[in-house]
């Protein structure tokens, strides 16, 4: 086979021993990324905002005691102290804390790779014809395993956290799909790897820490084991080990331990290793298929780890497989806290300010917490009105900040704030305002096309290894058409434009119907036209009875 013909075939890669390893870290820290996801997942978004309020208002800063060394900067000669009153108000709910879901909305709008109504997967044979049997098979497998929900969640997580992954595995005679978050994936790299050259010799090279396939092991935190008393105990791990000098067929193993490393040896208590056809030898399913499958199967087995990274290192200049970012999380908390402060200010404006003037020797009043007005001798009371315009001005400032922040992430402000100013905008105006989002999506489509292809390779390999049958032939390839963003459209304006284009013979009826209905192909437009014509053929109008009749025969 020539170089070009072999270019996209399987990689024959061997890793060095895992005795001296490098463990890939998370730049922002696993706990911080977990906190960020609790906000974006709406499992703890209010607590996230409350934590930001405690950080902002529950801690004060004061000048230090002047004992700092000469080489310490002046900024470091300050101490923090606890503002107990503010902290107590925030913790006990006496300070308004709300979540407007600002960052959640920005993340959902950015996560637009796999939710377009015009998205389509095609399965093409060697002669570029659609293989309907494979198409129906893959659709059934993905519907049962939850593919759509998983990949959309992974896309959302990647937009919020910087990256995420899709994990494909076999369970209960079916393929299953899970979203993996960066904080739950641990990567262990060997000292070196070697590739098979065209001449059949091995070439040793340095490890690429951006490529998950170069990892010596990929370890996933699956769950936490609990003791009978309910206290935290060991973690449950699932490890995939690639082909290496110690395990030529790799390894897939489940085990419990407090730490992900080291991986227990085969046969240890609580260790469950996968073996091909139950022969007892540890193996990684995809590695085994790549080593022992047929020629076509080995060509199609382009990966060893059943994990496809969304966004990932190709997204930026990151040197990590799963790069992370807390930028959107931090910006969102600032906007959420600003809205909480505006709410507090608005409520204070509505209530006004109580002012008591006490004379010398006046008797003490009852505590204000009793919510009573107690005027003892020599005490005067006055209610000061606070202009509501101050809060309205502050709200406008927060709106501007929220709009500017969302647009910094390529999300038009009108999609986040849902403001209607004046009459409906024209399609041209909406297209201009939405263009940054479309361009950002186009860039992410190019980046993540490899991940979509890898998922298909994983599905095909796992089905072959576990069932012993070639359910998805190696000769059938997948073509992903991500469709397009469905923007708000002024239908009256669109109809006039399409009619003018048809009158000028710039487009035909098929193209006009395709554009108007937002369809993927001319074939879909022709099918819709045929449906309309069939409906019209069965429709009659009786002039005598002035009634409609529809023939459904």
BAZA-531272 format. One line per 4 residues: their letters; for each residue x, y, z of C-alpha. Coordinates in Angstrom, 1 decimal, decimal comma. Each point is the difference from the previous one (the first is absolute). Layout:
BAZA-531272
A) X Y Z; ...;
END
This chain:
BAZA-531272
XXXX) 0,0 0,0 0,0; 1,4 3,4 -0,9; 0,6 2,9 2,3; -3,2 1,9 -0,9;
XXXX) -2,2 -3,1 0,1; 1,4 -0,8 3,4; -0,1 3,5 1,3; -3,4 -0,2 1,8;
XXXX) 0,4 -3,6 1,1; 0,5 -1,3 3,5; 2,9 1,2 2,1; 2,4 -2,7 1,1;
XXXX) 1,3 1,7 3,2; 1,9 -1,6 2,9; 0,5 1,8 3,3; 2,9 -0,3 2,4;
XXXX) -0,4 -1,6 3,5; -2,0 1,9 2,5; 2,7 -0,1 2,7; 1,0 3,6 -0,4;
XXXX) -3,1 2,0 -0,9; -1,2 3,5 -0,4; -3,5 0,7 1,2; -2,0 2,7 -1,8;
XXXX) -1,3 2,6 2,3; -3,1 2,3 -0,2; 1,2 3,7 -0,4; -2,8 1,5 2,1;
XXXX) -0,2 -2,8 2,6; -2,5 -2,9 0,0; -2,0 1,5 3,0; -0,4 3,4 -1,7;
XXXX) -1,2 -1,7 -3,3; -2,5 -2,1 2,1; -1,3 3,2 1,6; -0,4 1,6 -3,4;
XXXX) -2,0 -2,9 -1,3; -2,3 0,1 3,0; -0,9 3,5 -1,1; -0,4 -0,9 -3,7;
XXXX) -1,9 -3,2 0,8; -2,3 2,0 2,3; 0,5 -2,5 2,8; 1,5 2,8 2,2;
XXXX) -0,2 3,3 -1,9; -1,5 2,0 2,9; 2,8 -1,3 2,3; 2,6 1,0 -2,6;
XXXX) -1,4 3,6 0,1; -0,2 0,0 3,8; 3,6 -1,2 0,1; 1,0 3,0 -2,2;
XXXX) -1,9 2,3 2,3; 1,8 -1,4 3,1; 3,3 0,5 -1,8; -0,9 3,6 -0,9;
XXXX) -1,8 1,2 3,1; 0,9 -2,5 2,8; 3,7 0,8 -0,1; 1,7 3,4 0,6;
XXXX) 3,5 1,2 -0,7; 2,1 2,2 2,3; 3,6 1,2 0,2; 2,4 -2,5 1,6;
XXXX) 2,0 0,5 3,1; 3,0 1,3 -1,9; 2,2 -3,0 0,7; 0,3 -1,0 -3,7;
XXXX) 3,5 -0,6 -1,2; 1,7 2,6 -2,2; -0,3 -2,2 -3,1; -3,7 -0,3 0,5;
XXXX) -2,1 2,2 -2,2; -2,3 2,6 1,6; -3,0 -1,8 -1,4; 0,9 -3,0 2,1;
XXXX) 0,1 2,0 3,2; -3,7 -0,4 0,5; -2,1 -2,4 2,0; -3,5 -1,4 -0,4;
XXXX) -2,5 -0,1 2,7; -3,5 -1,5 0,3; -2,9 2,4 -0,2; -2,2 -2,1 2,3;
XXXX) -3,2 2,1 -0,3; 0,0 -0,1 -3,8; 0,9 -3,7 0,0; -2,9 -0,8 2,4;
XXXX) -2,5 1,9 -2,2; 1,1 -1,8 -3,2; 0,0 -3,5 1,6; -3,3 0,5 1,8;
XXXX) -1,8 1,4 -3,1; -0,2 3,6 1,1; 1,7 1,2 -3,2; -1,8 -0,6 -3,3;
XXXX) 1,8 -2,6 -2,1; -1,5 -1,0 -3,4; 1,2 -1,9 -3,0; -1,2 1,3 -3,4;
XXXX) 1,6 -2,9 -1,9; 2,1 2,5 -2,0; 3,0 -2,3 -0,5; -2,3 -3,0 -0,5;
XXXX) -1,7 1,7 -2,9; 3,2 1,1 -1,5; 1,4 -3,5 0,2; -3,2 -1,5 -1,5;
XXXX) 0,0 2,4 -2,9; 3,7 -0,7 -0,7; -0,6 -3,7 0,1; -1,5 -0,2 -3,5;
XXXX) 2,0 -2,7 -1,8; -2,4 -2,9 0,3; -3,5 1,4 0,5; -0,8 1,5 -3,4;
XXXX) -3,2 -1,3 -1,5; 1,8 -0,2 -3,3; 2,8 -2,3 1,3; 0,5 -3,2 -1,9;
XXXX) 2,2 -3,1 0,2; 0,6 -1,9 -3,3; 1,6 -3,4 -0,4; 1,8 -0,5 -3,3;
XXXX) 1,3 -3,1 -1,6; 3,1 -0,1 -2,3; -2,1 1,3 -2,9; -1,2 3,0 2,1;
XXXX) -3,6 -1,4 0,1; -2,0 0,2 3,2; -0,1 -3,3 1,9; -3,5 0,1 1,4;
XXXX) 0,4 -3,2 2,1; 3,0 1,4 1,8; -1,7 3,4 0,4; -3,0 -1,7 1,7;
XXXX) 2,2 -2,2 2,1; 2,1 2,8 1,3; -3,1 2,1 0,7; -1,5 -2,8 2,1;
XXXX) 3,2 -0,6 1,9; 0,4 3,7 0,8; -3,7 0,5 1,0; 0,2 -2,9 2,4;
XXXX) 3,3 1,1 1,5; -0,8 3,7 0,4; 2,4 1,3 -2,6; -1,8 3,3 -0,7;
XXXX) -0,4 1,1 3,6; 3,6 -1,0 0,9; 1,7 1,8 -2,9; -2,1 3,2 0,5;
XXXX) 0,8 -0,1 3,7; 3,7 -0,4 -0,8; -0,2 2,9 -2,4; -1,6 2,2 2,7;
XXXX) 2,6 -1,0 2,6; 2,8 0,7 -2,5; -1,4 3,5 -0,6; -0,3 0,7 3,8;
XXXX) 3,2 -1,7 1,3; 2,4 0,0 -3,0; -0,3 -3,6 -1,1; -1,9 -3,3 0,7;
XXXX) -0,1 -3,5 -1,4; -2,4 -2,7 -1,2; 0,7 -3,5 1,5; -1,4 -2,9 -2,0;
XXXX) -0,2 -3,5 1,7; -1,8 -3,2 -0,2; -2,6 -0,9 2,7; -2,8 -2,5 0,0;
XXXX) 0,5 -1,0 -3,7; -0,3 3,6 -1,0; 2,2 3,0 -0,6; -0,3 2,8 2,6;
XXXX) 1,1 3,6 -0,2; 1,2 2,1 2,9; 1,2 3,6 0,3; 3,4 0,3 1,7;
XXXX) 0,9 3,3 1,7; 3,7 1,0 0,3; 0,2 -0,4 3,8; -1,0 -3,7 -0,3;
XXXX) 2,7 -1,1 -2,6; 3,5 -0,8 1,1; 2,7 -0,4 -2,7; 3,3 -1,9 0,6;
XXXX) 2,7 0,4 -2,7; 3,1 -2,3 -0,5; 3,5 1,3 -0,6; -0,1 -0,7 -3,7;
XXXX) -2,1 -1,6 -2,8; 0,9 -1,6 -3,3; -1,8 0,0 -3,3; 0,3 -2,6 -2,8;
XXXX) 1,6 1,5 -3,1; -0,9 -0,8 -3,6; 3,1 -2,3 -0,2; -1,3 -2,1 3,0;
XXXX) 2,5 1,3 2,5; -0,9 1,8 3,2; 0,9 3,7 0,5; 0,2 1,3 3,6;
XXXX) -1,2 3,5 0,6; -0,9 2,4 2,8; -3,5 -0,2 1,5; -2,6 2,5 -1,2;
XXXX) -1,8 1,0 3,1; -2,9 1,5 -2,0; -0,9 -3,4 -1,6; -2,1 -2,4 2,1;
XXXX) 1,2 -2,9 -2,1; 3,6 0,6 1,2; -1,0 -0,5 3,6; 1,1 -3,1 1,7;
XXXX) -3,2 -0,2 2,0; -3,3 1,9 0,1; -1,7 -0,4 3,4; -3,6 1,1 0,6;
XXXX) -1,5 0,7 3,4; -3,3 -1,8 -0,2; -1,6 0,4 3,5; 0,7 0,1 3,7;
XXXX) -0,2 -3,1 2,1; -1,7 0,5 3,3; 0,4 -2,0 3,2; -2,9 -1,3 2,0;
XXXX) 0,2 3,0 2,2; -0,4 2,3 -3,0; 3,5 1,7 0,2; 2,1 0,5 -3,0;
XXXX) 2,1 -2,9 -0,9; 1,9 -1,2 -3,1; -0,7 1,4 -3,5; -1,1 -2,4 -2,8;
XXXX) 2,3 0,3 -3,0; -0,1 -1,3 -3,6; 3,4 -0,1 -1,7; 0,9 -0,6 -3,6;
XXXX) 3,7 -0,9 -0,6; 1,3 0,2 -3,6; 2,3 -2,4 -1,7; 3,4 0,1 1,8;
XXXX) 3,0 -2,2 0,8; -1,7 -1,5 3,0; -3,5 -0,5 -1,5; 0,3 -0,6 -3,7;
XXXX) -3,8 -0,1 -0,3; -0,6 2,8 2,4; -2,3 -0,2 3,0; -3,5 1,0 1,1;
XXXX) -0,4 -0,3 3,7; -2,5 1,2 2,7; 1,2 0,3 3,6; -0,6 1,9 3,3;
XXXX) 2,7 2,1 1,6; 0,5 3,3 1,7; 2,2 1,2 -2,8; 0,0 -0,7 -3,7;
XXXX) 3,6 -1,1 -0,1; 1,5 -2,5 0,1; -2,3 -2,4 -1,8; -0,3 -3,3 1,9;
XXXX) 1,5 -3,1 -1,6; -2,3 -2,6 -1,7; -1,5 -2,4 2,5; 0,2 2,4 3,0;
XXXX) -3,1 0,2 2,2; -2,8 2,1 -1,4; 1,7 0,3 -3,4; -2,0 -0,9 -3,1;
XXXX) 1,9 -0,3 -3,2; -1,5 -0,4 -3,5; 1,2 -2,9 -2,1; -0,8 -0,9 -3,6;
XXXX) -2,6 -2,8 -0,1; 0,7 -0,7 3,7; 3,5 -1,5 -0,7; 1,3 1,5 3,2;
XXXX) 2,8 2,2 -1,6; -0,5 3,8 0,8; -0,9 2,0 -3,0; -1,3 3,3 -1,2;
XXXX) -2,9 -0,7 -2,4; 1,1 2,5 -2,7; 3,7 -0,9 0,4; -0,8 -3,7 -0,4;
XXXX) -2,0 0,6 -3,1; 2,8 2,0 -1,5; 2,5 -2,8 0,6; -2,1 -3,0 -0,8;
XXXX) -2,9 1,1 -2,3; -0,2 -0,5 -3,7; 1,9 2,2 -2,4; -3,0 2,3 -0,6;
XXXX) -0,8 0,1 3,8; 3,6 0,9 0,9; -0,1 2,8 -2,6; -3,1 1,3 1,5;
XXXX) 1,2 -0,2 3,6; 1,6 3,4 0,1; -0,1 0,4 3,8; 0,5 -1,9 3,2;
XXXX) -1,8 2,2 2,5; -3,9 0,2 -0,3; 0,0 3,7 0,8; -0,5 2,8 -2,4;
XXXX) 1,0 3,5 1,2; -2,2 3,0 -0,8; 2,0 3,2 -0,7; 3,1 -1,2 1,7;
XXXX) 3,6 1,0 -0,7; -0,7 1,0 -3,6; -2,2 2,7 1,2; 2,9 2,2 1,2;
XXXX) 3,7 -0,2 0,7; -0,6 -2,2 3,0; 2,4 -2,8 0,7; -2,7 -2,1 1,6;
XXXX) -2,4 -2,6 -1,3; -2,9 1,6 2,1; 0,8 3,7 0,4; -2,2 1,9 2,4;
XXXX) -1,1 3,6 0,4; -1,9 1,7 2,8; -0,4 3,2 -2,0; -3,7 -0,3 -0,7;
XXXX) -0,7 -1,3 3,6; 1,8 3,0 1,6; -1,6 2,5 -2,3; -3,5 -1,5 0,6;
XXXX) 0,4 0,2 3,8; 0,9 3,7 -0,3; -3,2 0,6 -2,0; -2,1 -2,1 2,3;
XXXX) 1,3 1,9 3,1; -0,6 3,3 -1,7; -3,7 -1,0 -0,6; -0,3 -1,0 3,6;
XXXX) 1,3 3,4 1,1; -2,4 1,8 -2,3; -2,9 -2,0 1,5; 1,1 0,9 3,5;
XXXX) 0,3 3,6 -0,9; -3,4 0,1 -1,7; -1,7 -1,6 3,0; 1,7 2,6 2,3;
XXXX) -1,2 2,8 -2,3; -3,6 -1,3 0,2; 0,1 -0,2 3,7; 1,9 3,2 0,7;
XXXX) 2,3 0,7 3,0; -1,0 0,2 3,6; 1,8 2,8 1,9; -0,3 0,4 3,8;
XXXX) 1,3 3,1 1,7; 0,8 -0,5 3,6; 0,2 2,7 2,6; 2,6 -0,1 2,8;
XXXX) -1,2 -2,4 2,7; -2,7 -1,6 -2,1; -1,1 -3,4 1,0; 1,1 -2,9 -2,2;
XXXX) -2,4 -1,3 -2,7; -1,3 -3,5 -0,4; 2,2 -2,1 -2,4; -0,6 0,7 -3,6;
XXXX) -0,3 -3,7 -0,7; -3,5 0,1 1,7; -1,2 2,0 -3,0; -1,9 2,5 2,1;
XXXX) 0,3 3,8 0,2; 0,8 0,9 3,6; 0,3 3,7 0,6; 1,1 0,7 3,6;
XXXX) 0,3 3,6 1,3; 2,7 2,1 -1,7; 0,0 -2,2 -3,1; -1,1 1,3 -3,4;
XXXX) -0,8 -2,1 -3,0; 0,4 0,9 -3,7; -0,5 -2,2 -3,2; 2,4 1,0 -2,7;
XXXX) -0,9 -0,8 -3,6; 2,7 -1,4 -2,2; -0,3 0,9 -3,7; -1,0 -3,1 -2,0;
XXXX) 1,9 1,4 -3,0; 3,3 -1,0 1,7; -1,0 -3,6 -0,2; -1,3 0,3 -3,5;
XXXX) 3,3 1,6 -1,1; 1,9 -2,8 1,7; -2,1 -2,6 -1,8; 0,8 1,6 -3,4;
XXXX) 3,7 -0,2 0,8; -0,3 -3,7 0,9; -1,9 -0,6 -3,2; 2,7 1,7 -2,0;
XXXX) 2,7 -2,1 1,8; -2,0 -3,2 -0,6; -0,4 0,8 -3,7; 3,6 0,9 -0,4;
XXXX) 1,2 -3,1 1,8; -2,2 -2,4 -2,0; 1,2 1,6 -3,3; 3,5 -0,6 1,2;
XXXX) -0,8 -3,7 -0,2; -1,5 0,5 -3,6; -3,6 -0,1 1,4; -2,2 2,9 -1,2;
XXXX) -1,4 1,9 2,9; -3,6 -0,3 -1,3; 0,2 -3,7 0,5; 0,9 0,3 3,6;
XXXX) -2,0 2,9 1,2; -3,1 -0,6 -2,2; -0,7 3,7 -0,3; -2,5 1,4 -2,6;
XXXX) 0,9 3,5 -0,9; -2,3 1,5 -2,6; -1,4 -2,0 -2,9; 1,3 -3,3 -1,2;
XXXX) 3,5 0,1 -1,6; 0,6 -0,9 -3,6; 1,6 -3,2 -0,9; 3,1 1,9 -1,2;
XXXX) 0,4 1,7 3,4; -0,4 -3,4 1,9; 2,5 -1,6 -2,3; 2,5 2,7 0,6;
XXXX) -0,4 -0,2 3,8; 0,1 -3,8 -0,1; 3,0 -0,3 -2,3; 2,7 -0,3 2,8;
XXXX) -1,9 -3,1 1,4; -0,2 -1,5 -3,5; 3,7 0,5 -0,6; 0,9 -1,4 3,4;
XXXX) -2,1 -3,1 -0,8; 1,7 -0,5 -3,3; 3,3 0,1 1,7; -1,1 -2,6 2,6;
XXXX) -1,4 -2,2 -2,8; 3,5 -0,3 -1,5; 1,6 -0,7 3,4; -2,5 -2,7 1,0;
XXXX) -0,5 -1,8 -3,2; 2,7 -2,4 1,1; -1,9 -0,8 3,3; -3,1 -0,8 -1,9;
XXXX) 1,9 -2,4 -2,3; 1,7 -1,6 2,9; -3,3 -0,8 1,7; -1,0 -1,8 -3,1;
XXXX) 3,2 -2,0 0,0; -0,4 -0,8 3,6; -3,6 -1,2 -0,5; 1,1 -2,2 -2,9;
XXXX) 2,9 -1,5 1,9; -1,9 -0,7 3,2; -2,9 -1,6 -1,8; 2,4 -2,3 -1,9;
XXXX) 2,1 -1,0 3,0; -3,0 -0,7 2,3; -2,3 -1,7 -2,4; 2,5 -1,7 -2,3;
XXXX) -2,0 1,4 -3,0; 0,8 2,8 -2,4; -3,2 1,9 0,7; 1,4 3,2 -1,5;
XXXX) 2,2 -1,0 -3,0; 3,5 1,6 -0,1; -0,7 1,1 -3,5; -2,8 2,3 1,0;
XXXX) 1,0 3,5 1,1; -2,0 2,6 1,8; -0,5 3,5 -1,4; -1,2 2,6 2,6;
XXXX) -2,0 3,0 -1,2; -0,4 2,3 3,1; -2,7 2,0 -1,7; -0,3 3,7 0,8;
XXXX) -1,2 2,3 2,8; -3,7 0,8 -0,2; -0,1 3,8 0,4; -3,2 2,0 0,6;
XXXX) -1,4 0,8 -3,4; -2,5 2,7 -1,1; -2,1 -2,3 -2,1; -1,8 2,8 -2,0;
XXXX) 3,4 1,4 -1,0; 1,4 -3,4 -0,8; -3,0 -0,9 -2,2; 0,3 3,3 -1,9;
XXXX) 3,8 -0,6 -0,6; -0,5 -3,6 -1,2; -2,8 1,0 -2,3; 2,1 2,8 -1,5;
XXXX) 2,9 -2,5 -0,5; -2,4 -2,4 -1,7; -1,4 2,7 -2,3; 3,6 0,9 -1,0;
XXXX) 0,7 -3,7 -0,6; 2,8 0,0 2,6; -1,5 -3,0 1,8; -2,6 -2,6 -0,9;
XXXX) -2,9 -1,2 2,1; 1,9 -2,8 1,6; 2,8 2,4 1,2; -2,6 2,4 1,3;
XXXX) -1,9 -2,7 1,9; 3,3 -1,3 1,4; 1,0 3,5 1,3; -3,5 0,8 1,3;
XXXX) -0,4 -3,2 2,0; 3,6 -0,2 1,1; 0,6 -3,4 -1,6; 3,4 -1,7 -0,4;
XXXX) -0,2 -1,2 -3,6; -1,9 0,4 -3,3; -1,3 -3,6 0,6; -1,7 1,2 3,2;
XXXX) -1,5 3,0 -1,9; -1,3 -2,3 -2,8; -1,6 -2,3 2,6; -1,7 2,9 1,6;
XXXX) -1,3 1,3 -3,3; -1,2 -3,5 -0,9; -1,9 -0,1 3,3; -1,7 3,3 -0,7;
XXXX) -0,9 -1,1 -3,5; -1,5 -3,2 1,3; -2,0 1,8 2,5; -1,3 2,5 -2,6;
XXXX) -1,0 -2,9 -2,3; -2,3 -1,4 2,6; -1,6 3,4 0,8; -3,2 1,2 -1,7;
XXXX) -2,4 2,9 0,5; -3,7 -0,5 -0,6; -1,5 3,3 -1,5; -3,5 -1,2 0,8;
XXXX) 0,4 -0,8 3,7; 2,9 2,5 0,4; 1,9 -2,7 2,0; 3,5 -1,5 -0,1;
XXXX) 0,6 -3,7 -0,5; 3,3 -1,8 0,6; 0,4 -3,5 -1,5; 2,3 -2,0 2,3;
X) -0,3 -3,2 -1,9;
END
